[in-house]
Amino acid sequence: MSTIGSVDSTGPGDPLPLTGERTIPGLAEENYWFRRHEVVYQRLADRCAGRDVLEAGPGEGYGADLIADRARSVTGVDYDEQAVAHIRAKYPRVQMHLGNLADLPLADDSVDVVVNFQVIEHLWDQGQFVAECARVLRPGGQLLMSTPNRITFSPGRDTPLNPFHTRELNARELTELLHEGGFRVDAMLGVFHGDALAELDARHGGSIIAAQIDRAVAGAPWSHSLLADVAAVRAEDFDLLDAGERSIDDSLDLVAIAVLP
């Protein structure tokens, strides 16, 4: 989710348009959302070590490039021609394909890991996509998935807060979706604010997230204090915890580690 307007793009490798559909690194106003996504890549990247990895919907491509530091190979699939061209130019270690996530342009049993972070909520046919993940994974392969927690991301709403989202999920619904697709869920984790972000919540009226969204809805300029605090957020300021440590229903984002038997 983004809380600012668009950034012009003039060619491959230049910044992609910031529309709210994907997050972009290197922008002070976008830094909170970028770091909230980045932490999941950082914490799960070792699961890709020495393996053939598909990132289904790599967005701007920064996460696929991070995974390429550890993986044997990284393939990306995205439906957006501009994003594909951008990733090919900026992150050449990622082998990009233009394609539909509900009909992946990969052979059966061709990868060891599918990464799908902050994408499933954008898809109309979520079950078909999970089935495609099962098809392209080798036996014993892993599907690593993150998505906003519906309970906290769009609380009390019948439709998602983000207009680019089609269906948001809670932990139970995500688990059911993966089970129906033939996966075993080995872990369901949650992304939470750590101590430093809890301090920012208190400093900005109880929620640093609401402070950003309220500013965007009102079309108001950023205050110096809000911009400085958002720009200073680090991936390390987020916690990735399991249900034994904190209620998953209270999490910001859900992170599932699923295995194909």
N, C-alpha and C positions, 0 to 999 in steps of 0.2 A: 504494500500500500504506500502511496506517496501523498504528501501534503502540500506539494507545490505545483506550479504549472509546468510547461514543457520546455525542453532544451532543444534548440535547433540542431539538426544533424546534416552535414553537407556531403558526407561520403563514407565509405567503409572505414572503420576504425575510429571515426569521430563519435562523439557522444550520441547515444540513441535518444529519441524523444522520450521525455519523462511524462508519461500520461497517467500514471497510477496503476498501470497493468504490470509493470516490472520496476524493481528498484535499481538505482544506478550508483556505482561507487564514485567517490571523489567530489561529492556535492555536500556542502555543509548542512543545508536544509534537509537533505535526504539521509543524513548519516545515521540517525536512530534506526530507520528501517533497514538500511544496508547492514549495519552491525548485528541487528536482530536476526537477519538471514545468515550472515557470515558465520556466526557462532556454530550453527548446525553443520556447515561444511567443515569447519575446523575440528569439531569433536568427532565426526564420523569418517573423516578422510582416511584414517588408518584401515578402515574396513575395505578400502579399495586398493590397498597396497599389493602390487604385483598382479593385479587382475585386469581383465577387459571390462571396461565400464561404459555404460550408456547413460548419459544424462538426457532424460526426456523433458524438454522444455528448459533449456539452460539460461533463458533470459538474456542478460547482458553478456554472460560468458565467464565472469570472474570466478565463479565457483567451479566450473569445469576445468579452468586453468589451474586452480588450486589442487584439484584432484589429480591433474596430470603430473604433479610433482611426485606422486606415489604410485599411480596406476601403471600397468603395462601399456594400456592404450585407453583413450577416451574418445568416444563417439558422441555427438550431439544431434538431436532431432528437434526441429522447431518449424512451425507453420509460417512464421513471419520471414519474408524474404530479406527485409532490412536487417533483422537480427542475425540471420544466417551469414549475410555478407559482412556484417560488423565483426562477428566472432572469427570468421575465416581470416580477416585482415588483422585483428588485434591479438588473437590467441591461436596461432597456427598449430599448436600441439593438439588442438581439438579438431577431429575430423567431422565436419558439419554436413548434415543432410537436411534438405527441405522436405518436410513430410507432416502427415497427420498423426497425432499421438494415438488415435484410435485405430490406426492401420500402419504400424511402424515399418519403415522400409529396411528391416533387418531380417536375416534368416533365423529359422528356429534354432534354439540352443546355441546362440552365438555370443552371449556375454555372461559374465559372472555376477555383475552387480548392475542394477538399475537404480539411478538416483533421480528422485522426483521431489524437489523442494519447492513449496509454495506454488504448486501448479494444479493439483487435483481439483481445487476449488474453482478453477477457471473452466473445467471441462463439462460438456453437456452429457457425455456418455461415460461416466466414471467407471462403471462395471466393465465396459468394453476395453477401456484403457488398461485396467488391472489384468484382464485376460491377455492382452497383448504383452504385458510385462512377463506374465507366466510363459508365454510362447517363446519369447526371445531369450529367456534365462536358461542356463544349463541347470541340471538337477543339483540341488543344494545351493543354488544362487540366492542372492539377497536383493530385496527391494527395500530401499531406504527412502522414506517418504516423510515430508513435513507439510503441515497445512495449518492455517489459523484455527484456533479452537472456537467453534461457533458460539459457545456459551459466553465467552468473554469478548469476542471480536465484534459480534453483532447482537449484544444482549437485548432481549425482549423484542426482537424484530422478526417479522415473518419473511423478510427478504434481506439479503446480505447488505451490509453498510457500503462495501466497495462495489461500484456498479459493474466492475469487470468480473465479479464472482457469480457463478451460476448456482452452486450449492455448497454451503459450508457444512462441516461435520463436527460432531463432538467425538470423544474418545470411543464411546460404544459404537457409534455409527461407522467410524473409520475401521475399527476392528472387524465389524460385520462385513464391510465391503471387502476387506482383504481375505477374510475367511471364505467368503462366497467365490472369490477369485482363485481359490486353491492354495492360499498361503497359510503358513503357521506364523503367528505373531509372537516373536521372541521377547520383544520389549515395546512398551508404550511409554514414552518419556514426555516431559513437558518443559517448555521454555518459560522461565520466570525472571523477573527483575532481581538482580543481586542487591547487595547493600548500597552500592553507589547510586544505582537507579532508584532505589527506594528513597534515598535522600532527595533526588531530583523530583520524584513524585510529590514529596512533602513541600518542596520549594515552589512548585508550580500548581498549587491549589488542589493537590491530591493525586494528580495524574499528568505525567509528562506527555502521555499519548493524547489525552483530551486537550491539553494546551496547544498541541500542534494542529489537531483536527479543528478545534474551535477557531484558530487563526485562519485556517484554510476556508472554512465555511463562511466566515465573516469577510473574507477577502482583505484581511488586515495585514499590515507589515509585521515582520518579526521584530520583537523586542530584542535589544542587545543581550539581555540575560538569557532569554530562551534560545536564541541562536547559538550563543557561546556554549550553553549546556548541551544542546543537541549535537553540536559539532565535536564535543569532547567525549561522546559516548564511545566505548570500546566493546569489542565482542566479549572480552573478559568480564564485562559488567553484567552479563546475563548468566543465569544458572540453567543447566540442563539436568533435570531431576526425574526420578521415577516415582511411582505411586507410593512406595515405601517411605519416601522422604517428604512428599507434599501431595495434596490432592490434585490429580490430573485435571479435574474439572475447573480448577482455578488457574490453569496455565494460560499463557498467551498464545502459544503455538503447540501443536501436537507433533511428536516425532515418533514414527513407527519403524521398527526394525523387523521385517518380515522375511521368512525363508520359504523357498519352494522345495517341498519334500522330494 
